[in-house]
Amino acid sequence: MKSMVAYNGREIPKEDKVFAACAKAQDAVSKFGPDEVINATVGALYDDEGQLIVLKSVDKVMKDLAPADYAAYAPIAGTPGFRKAILKAAFGSYEPKSYICAVGTPGGTASIRNAIANYSCPGDKILTHNWHWAPYKTIAAEMYRGIECFEMFDEEGCFNTADFDYKVKKLIRNQEHLVIILNTPANNPTGYSLSMDDWYAVKKTLDEVPLEKKAALVLDTAYIDFAGDPDEVRQFFAVIDNLRSNILPIIAYSASKTFTLYGARCAAMICLAHSPEVAEEFGMVNTFSSRACWSNPPRAPQEVIERIYADEHLLAEVEAERAEARSMLLARGKAFEEEAAKCGLKTLPFRAGFFVMVPCDDPDRLCDKLGEKNAFLIPFGKGVRVSVAAASEEKCRRLPAMIKAAMEELQR
Ligand SMILES: Cc1ncc(COP(=O)(O)O)c(C=O)c1O
């Protein structure tokens, strides 16, 4: 007997490429020391000394929790205080006009999972951009759905609204339901953020979805609080706040990056519904799904976020600390871009965030070649992903020329 598993059509790789690359980088750090190694693999924010950044203000609240604050079960949909506080975090100064419902989930991953489970059918295709976070496919496959991609960029490097429109119309002809996932602002892996014009084009396409069909627009905003000015990066909410009744916007708002609570597993899925019935139904079905998958989401991070929003001084402290980390990150991205331009290294359109993407033909070989020089990146589709979140500004400045040289070496 070689296998006991019911694979059910899923393709399960033997090794996760991201974790394999991280392991190689860590191995090099232990052999050669942190100064000799550029580890641009990890999707978390590290300081210039290579230490994970945890907001001190958040850490303080976490350490203040009483045993019952973390040990007791939270309600399946999240604690009432958290469900209110997370709306303030997600919308910032924007005041939504739609009917809102928030359901707490253990991470943005879980929000995306529930959205797919409840707004598409087995056998359906989920639509997303070709440059996307790989787990979308894993989550869809686990629930017997597939992924269809539209080209994210056209020949001019602009958001490809024509292909988005084409793919939405193609899929909606054959499916009763359509889940569309857009990861913006500060997309993983490209760092692209949809402009307001991109958003108007997305809205135009959604306005043309026939009323007898239903679409859920899942906005994966995992990086929104590191994408730029907090008000500016939220301007697009106005566009999705008044869509037609057959389109349901769902925000997958994660606390992982925003509060540096990656491992604490906390997020909320938030709908902007056209009617109170649809909002209430959203709460009901997603709570049902949560019960079936993980039951209660962790209480500790919910308690922390509730306390932050109950105390304006504490909130100001968290926001100031985050702003500092965001400036550091934006400076690293800028440094990488400047040096890439100087040495003629092509990148995909980048605006902000944790990652920059360098397109190339053979990402595995390029990563291996760079690994020989103690620079570690992730092979990602038809390119290599550089985590500027994980490397110092000085290392972000050095990387483009190293990548360019490695590419040329491989072409020889
Ligand atoms: C694009 C994107 N979406 C969602 C997530 C989900 O994060 P979490 O489940 O930790 O909230 C991540 C995390 O890396 C991500 O990169």
The ligand as an SDF file (V2000), in Angstrom:
LIG
                    3D

 16 16  0  0  0  0  0  0  0  0999 V2000
   -2.4350   38.1260   -0.3780 C   0  0  0  0  0  0  0  0  0  0  0  0
   -2.6750   37.5630    0.9670 C   0  0  0  0  0  0  0  0  0  0  0  0
   -3.9310   37.3630    1.3400 N   0  0  0  0  0  0  0  0  0  0  0  0
   -4.2280   36.8670    2.5330 C   0  0  0  0  0  0  0  0  0  0  0  0
   -3.2440   36.5270    3.4170 C   0  0  0  0  0  0  0  0  0  0  0  0
   -3.7370   35.9310    4.6850 C   0  0  0  0  0  0  0  0  0  0  0  0
   -3.1030   36.1560    5.7820 O   0  0  0  0  0  0  0  0  0  0  0  0
   -3.6530   35.6560    7.2030 P   0  0  0  0  0  0  0  0  0  0  0  0
   -4.4460   34.4220    6.9910 O   0  0  0  0  0  0  0  0  0  0  0  0
   -2.4270   35.4650    7.9940 O   0  0  0  0  0  0  0  0  0  0  0  0
   -4.5090   36.7730    7.6970 O   0  0  0  0  0  0  0  0  0  0  0  0
   -1.8960   36.6950    3.0730 C   0  0  0  0  0  0  0  0  0  0  0  0
   -0.8130   36.3120    3.9710 C   0  0  0  0  0  0  0  0  0  0  0  0
    0.3130   36.1870    3.6580 O   0  0  0  0  0  0  0  0  0  0  0  0
   -1.6130   37.2280    1.8010 C   0  0  0  0  0  0  0  0  0  0  0  0
   -0.3580   37.4230    1.3820 O   0  0  0  0  0  0  0  0  0  0  0  0
  1  2  1  0
  2  3  1  0
  2 15  2  0
  3  4  2  0
  4  5  1  0
  5  6  1  0
  5 12  2  0
  6  7  1  0
  7  8  1  0
  8  9  2  0
  8 10  1  0
  8 11  1  0
 12 13  1  0
 12 15  1  0
 13 14  2  0
 15 16  1  0
M  END
$$$$
